Amino acid sequence: IGPNGAGKSTLLRAVMGLVQMGQNGREPAIRFQGRPLDGLATEAIVRRGISLVPEGARVFPEMTCLDNLKLGAYALKDKRRLPGLLNQMMELFPRLRERAGQKARTMSGGERQMLAIGRALMSMPRFLLLDEPSLGLHPLMVSRIFETIHTINRQGLTVLLVEQKVGFALDISHRGYVMENGRIVLAGTGKELLQNPHVRKAYLSV
């Protein structure tokens, strides 16, 4: 969590190789499971097991819901797993089954966000990055999205969530980090940060 311009989205983009990172001596700037990511192309990072759901529910508007999902599985080596993965996404987001043949541009904002998350999950990541998944959604849809994030985390997927709805985010988080001016200024469990005076004043208006 953190104010606009703190560097949260830039951090996610850096992990995905979309922003070049400066070197601090000879040590890699970013490691995942002990292996450096510095200098790798984004597609190679995806193959390492990391997926990003960018801000704004970005999907391919002229492609159908189903084809967007299939595109998320482009890095799968065993294409025989595709039908099973598609079925998993339809179970996780039943609305996507209803919209399977519909062009993404005709879907609602909440449906496109479901599709963006489902597409990222089609690559079977071990680490999922989510950038502002609640942006522009009405409260009921926000609750559904957060319930889904909680569900996939309980199933064993590690999630790094950037989110402006601080109460929602910290409530489901094992750990939280407050970023300001490009630096981590506070860290703790989600519950600890919910009770932190600075967080309550600056981000919860309490």
C-alpha positions as CSV (number, residue, x, y, z in Angstrom):
1,I,0.0,0.0,0.0
2,G,1.1,3.6,-0.3
3,P,0.1,6.9,-2.0
4,N,0.0,7.5,-5.7
5,G,3.4,7.9,-7.2
6,A,5.1,5.9,-4.4
7,G,6.5,3.4,-6.9
8,K,4.2,0.4,-6.3
9,S,3.3,-0.2,-9.9
10,T,6.9,0.4,-11.0
11,L,8.0,-2.3,-8.5
12,L,5.6,-4.8,-10.2
13,R,6.7,-3.8,-13.6
14,A,10.4,-4.2,-12.6
15,V,9.7,-7.7,-11.4
16,M,8.3,-8.5,-14.8
17,G,11.2,-7.0,-16.7
18,L,9.2,-4.1,-18.0
19,V,11.3,-1.5,-16.2
20,Q,15.1,-1.7,-16.2
21,M,16.7,-1.9,-12.8
22,G,20.0,-0.3,-11.8
23,Q,22.6,-2.6,-10.3
24,N,23.7,-2.2,-6.6
25,G,27.2,-3.5,-6.9
26,R,27.4,-7.0,-8.3
27,E,24.3,-8.3,-6.6
28,P,21.1,-8.9,-8.7
29,A,18.4,-6.4,-8.1
30,I,15.6,-9.0,-8.1
31,R,15.7,-12.7,-7.3
32,F,12.9,-15.2,-7.4
33,Q,13.3,-18.5,-5.6
34,G,17.0,-17.8,-5.4
35,R,17.5,-17.1,-9.1
36,P,18.2,-13.6,-10.5
37,L,15.6,-12.1,-12.9
38,D,17.8,-9.2,-14.0
39,G,18.1,-8.8,-17.7
40,L,15.5,-11.5,-18.5
41,A,12.8,-10.9,-21.1
42,T,9.3,-10.7,-19.8
43,E,8.3,-14.0,-21.5
44,A,11.2,-15.7,-19.8
45,I,10.0,-14.3,-16.4
46,V,6.5,-15.7,-17.1
47,R,8.1,-19.1,-17.8
48,R,9.9,-18.9,-14.5
49,G,6.4,-18.8,-12.9
50,I,5.4,-15.2,-12.4
51,S,2.3,-13.5,-13.8
52,L,1.1,-9.9,-13.7
53,V,-2.4,-8.6,-13.8
54,P,-1.9,-4.9,-14.7
55,E,-3.9,-2.0,-13.5
56,G,-7.1,-1.3,-15.4
57,A,-8.4,-4.8,-16.3
58,R,-6.4,-4.8,-19.5
59,V,-7.6,-7.5,-21.9
60,F,-7.6,-7.9,-25.7
61,P,-10.9,-6.2,-26.5
62,E,-11.5,-7.6,-30.0
63,M,-10.8,-11.2,-28.8
64,T,-13.4,-13.4,-27.2
65,C,-13.3,-14.1,-23.5
66,L,-12.3,-17.7,-24.3
67,D,-9.5,-16.7,-26.6
68,N,-8.2,-14.2,-24.0
69,L,-8.0,-17.1,-21.6
70,K,-6.2,-19.4,-24.1
71,L,-3.7,-16.7,-24.8
72,G,-2.7,-16.8,-21.1
73,A,-1.6,-20.4,-21.5
74,Y,0.8,-19.7,-24.4
75,A,3.8,-20.6,-22.3
76,L,2.4,-24.0,-21.3
77,K,4.6,-26.9,-22.5
78,D,1.9,-29.5,-22.2
79,K,-1.1,-28.2,-24.2
80,R,-3.1,-31.2,-23.1
81,R,-3.6,-29.4,-19.9
82,L,-5.5,-26.5,-21.6
83,P,-9.1,-27.9,-21.3
84,G,-8.6,-28.6,-17.6
85,L,-7.2,-25.2,-16.9
86,L,-10.1,-23.5,-18.8
87,N,-12.5,-25.5,-16.7
88,Q,-10.8,-24.3,-13.6
89,M,-11.1,-20.7,-14.6
90,M,-14.8,-21.2,-15.4
91,E,-15.3,-22.7,-12.0
92,L,-13.4,-19.9,-10.3
93,F,-15.3,-17.2,-12.3
94,P,-18.6,-18.7,-13.4
95,R,-19.5,-15.5,-15.3
96,L,-16.7,-16.2,-17.7
97,R,-18.4,-19.4,-18.8
98,E,-21.5,-17.4,-19.6
99,R,-19.3,-14.9,-21.6
100,A,-17.0,-17.4,-23.3
101,G,-17.9,-16.5,-26.8
102,Q,-18.4,-12.8,-26.2
103,K,-15.8,-10.1,-27.2
104,A,-14.0,-8.8,-24.2
105,R,-14.9,-5.1,-25.1
106,T,-18.6,-5.9,-24.5
107,M,-18.0,-7.2,-21.0
108,S,-18.5,-5.1,-17.9
109,G,-15.5,-3.7,-15.9
110,G,-15.9,-6.4,-13.3
111,E,-16.1,-9.2,-15.8
112,R,-13.0,-7.9,-17.6
113,Q,-11.1,-7.9,-14.3
114,M,-12.2,-11.5,-13.7
115,L,-10.9,-12.3,-17.2
116,A,-7.6,-10.5,-16.6
117,I,-7.0,-12.5,-13.4
118,G,-8.1,-15.7,-15.1
119,R,-5.8,-15.1,-18.1
120,A,-2.9,-14.6,-15.7
121,L,-3.7,-17.8,-13.8
122,M,-3.8,-19.8,-17.1
123,S,0.0,-19.8,-17.1
124,M,0.0,-21.7,-13.8
125,P,2.1,-19.2,-12.0
126,R,3.8,-19.7,-8.6
127,F,3.7,-16.0,-7.9
128,L,0.9,-13.7,-9.0
129,L,1.2,-9.9,-9.1
130,L,-2.0,-7.9,-8.9
131,D,-2.0,-4.1,-9.6
132,E,-5.1,-2.3,-8.3
133,P,-7.7,-5.1,-9.0
134,S,-10.5,-3.0,-7.5
135,L,-9.9,0.0,-9.6
136,G,-13.2,1.4,-11.0
137,L,-15.4,-1.4,-9.7
138,H,-18.6,-1.1,-7.7
139,P,-18.4,-2.3,-4.1
140,L,-20.2,-5.6,-4.7
141,M,-17.8,-6.5,-7.4
142,V,-14.8,-5.4,-5.3
143,S,-15.9,-7.9,-2.6
144,R,-16.2,-10.7,-5.1
145,I,-12.7,-9.9,-6.5
146,F,-11.2,-9.9,-3.0
147,E,-12.9,-13.2,-2.1
148,T,-11.4,-14.7,-5.2
149,I,-7.9,-13.4,-4.4
150,H,-8.3,-14.9,-0.9
151,T,-9.4,-18.2,-2.3
152,I,-6.5,-18.6,-4.7
153,N,-4.1,-17.7,-2.0
154,R,-5.6,-20.3,0.3
155,Q,-5.1,-22.8,-2.5
156,G,-1.3,-22.2,-2.3
157,L,-0.6,-19.4,-4.7
158,T,1.6,-16.6,-3.5
159,V,0.1,-13.2,-4.3
160,L,1.7,-9.7,-4.2
161,L,-1.2,-7.2,-4.2
162,V,-0.9,-3.5,-4.8
163,E,-4.2,-1.9,-3.7
164,Q,-5.7,1.5,-2.8
165,K,-8.5,-0.1,-0.8
166,V,-6.3,-0.5,2.2
167,G,-8.8,-2.0,4.6
168,F,-9.7,-4.8,2.1
169,A,-6.1,-5.4,1.3
170,L,-4.7,-5.6,4.8
171,D,-7.6,-7.7,6.0
172,I,-6.7,-10.6,3.7
173,S,-2.9,-10.2,3.8
174,H,-0.5,-12.2,5.8
175,R,2.0,-9.4,5.5
176,G,1.8,-5.8,4.5
177,Y,4.3,-3.2,3.3
178,V,3.8,0.6,3.2
179,M,5.8,2.2,0.3
180,E,6.4,6.0,0.2
181,N,8.7,7.8,-2.1
182,G,10.0,4.5,-3.5
183,R,11.0,3.0,-0.2
184,I,9.4,0.6,2.3
185,V,8.7,2.7,5.4
186,L,6.6,0.2,7.4
187,A,6.1,-3.6,7.4
188,G,4.2,-6.1,9.5
189,T,1.3,-8.5,9.4
190,G,-1.9,-7.2,7.9
191,K,-3.5,-7.0,11.3
192,E,-0.6,-5.1,12.8
193,L,-0.7,-2.5,10.0
194,L,-4.4,-2.1,10.3
195,Q,-3.8,-0.9,13.9
196,N,-0.7,1.2,13.1
197,P,-1.4,4.9,13.9
198,H,0.3,6.1,10.7
199,V,-1.6,3.7,8.5
200,R,-4.9,4.5,10.2
201,K,-4.4,8.3,9.8
202,A,-2.9,8.4,6.3
203,Y,-4.8,5.5,4.6
204,L,-7.9,4.7,6.6
205,S,-8.9,8.2,7.7
206,V,-9.3,7.1,11.3
